[in-house]
Amino acid sequence: MPYKMKNGKWRAQRMIDGQRRSKLFDSKRDATSWEVVQQKEDWIQVEIPAEILTVFSLATAYLSHAKDNFVRKTFERKRLAMRRLFQTIHPELAPEALKKPMFLNAMKNVKAEFGSGAANTLRKEVSAMWVWAVDVYDLDGINPASSIKKYVVDEKPAEVPTEADFWTVHAAAKPDDQLMLLFYFHTAARKDEGFRLRWNDVDLERGLVQLGTRKKGGGMKFDWLPLTNELHEKLKAHKKQAKSVYVFCRENGQPYTSRGKYMRRICERVNVKPFGFHGIRHLTASLLIASSDLEETRDSLRHRNVETTNRYIHKICGKTSALNRVFDKKEDHSADTLRSINMKQG
């Protein structure tokens, strides 16, 4: 008899001479009709068997989907999680055979070698793959990660620089890198938004910049933001010597993909506690929340929900007036005159 699945469809099934076949239908009536008309002779005529789905082939297909629909950082996280999964799980295992105890053992192995955070990431990514497979492959096995609780993970302190430390690092950087740091400081942009920024995303005539980020669901969301006066003028000068379609790029014109090592090196060189681009976003937010309201900070951080901004707290920045109130002050950027702001991440 047909049975209803969680996605609302009906699965018909029929067993003939030890062979079981099934098919999905939108209605119970269609599923029942399919079961009734199935004959042994019809099955014998099928010469090419369907590909046998394994956990490995499922993971491969899911990663292909992730590569096309998510940013590089998300794809790499998913790929690493799958690689760690197969350190415990046999790749030729059928998805339906991957049960909770087996997956829990895989999580324990990952925790022992890489820590609780890595084990929780494995849980998250396998669960996401399973949800995707139910829709794409009509997978009807129970999600092995769905009922497993996350491991407790100690929160790491945010790497938020003081304003003085930011300007110390800024002063030690080369001119092009100084502009890149100023861009992150004056826009509160996410790291990847700056890396993929192209000149056609910058409207120097109107003083606007378009930033795009990929949200849950895989789609890109774009926003036009006003440039501060200082950043506007510096980008104008920078474009006159542009060597690529990318605003910030390597000497060969190719975009950056990661500058973590660069940021660590320059911080160590000037004896500053290491921080990255996301730390700059936090710093900008902490400055702006001091001179803006919650709505302004939500707009500049480009959060869709004010509650996200409320939780974020230290990632907050403001609209044009709030940004200019902060950054158009003609202050001395020397370390002995700068106000130190280093709010702990909420």
Buried (B, 14 or more C-beta within 10 A) or exposed (E): EBEEBEEEBBBBBBEBEEEEBBBBBEEBEBBBEBBEEBEEEEEEEEEEEEEEBBBBBBBEBBBEBBBEEBBEEBBEBBBBBBEBBBEBBEEEBEBEEBEBEBBBEBBEBBBEEBBBBBBBBBBBBBBBBBBBBBEEBBBBBEBBBEEBEEBEEEEEEBBBBBBBBBBBBBEBBEEBBBBBBBBBBBBBBBBBBBBBBEBEBBEBEEBBBBBBBBEEEEEEEEBEBBBBBBBBEBBEEBEEEEEBEBBBBEEEEEBBEEBEEEBEEBBEEEEBEBBBBBBBBBBBBBBBBBBBEEEBBBBBBBBEEEEEBBEBBBBBBBBBEBBBBBBEEEEEEEBEEBEEBBBEBE
